[in-house]
């Protein structure tokens, strides 16, 4: 019997040690897999501070986008977020600023060339017109600005309008809206 016990201890202890080593090796591998997957998840988001983006068309600067923080999500369909505010300045062909838009946040997708501006959106033209809404969408392909939220427009001539479903060209020269109300100021010639 002594021989059988010696045989069991002789083979059992090394087998136990090898099993323990395998389990600890698996644990280290699992930790490494977790670490690598966390790195992969974090690599899908790039963060840039104090960003300025210039948009041009046919070598002419059309607009400038300024944001304190730009998050880029490198997913199947990449997109960018500007969670700490954004300012967009539109220029005419002579590089004169025509319109400035600010908002608390923005989202843009490279594939569709649309920038969605959200919360406290304020658009000011160089003529003194002021547009306010909780949403303004800039479609770069169509060269349009639009909103499906409530909006207010105060024009430099004293006209005050508000409504839903706003649409305008990029220069804010030709604006239309639905379900609107307001006060329109007109200039009439007085007869003699």
Buried (B, 14 or more C-beta within 10 A) or exposed (E): EEEEEEEEEEEEEEEEEEEEEEEEEEEEEEEEEEEEEEEEEEEEEEEEEEBEBEBEEEEEBBBBBBBBBBBBBEEEEBBBBBBEBBBBBBBBEEEEEBBBBBBBBBBBBEEEEBBBBBEEBBBBBBEEBEBBBBBBBBBBEEEBBBBBBBBBBBBEEEBEBBBBBBBBEBBBEEBEBEEBEBEEEEEEEEEE
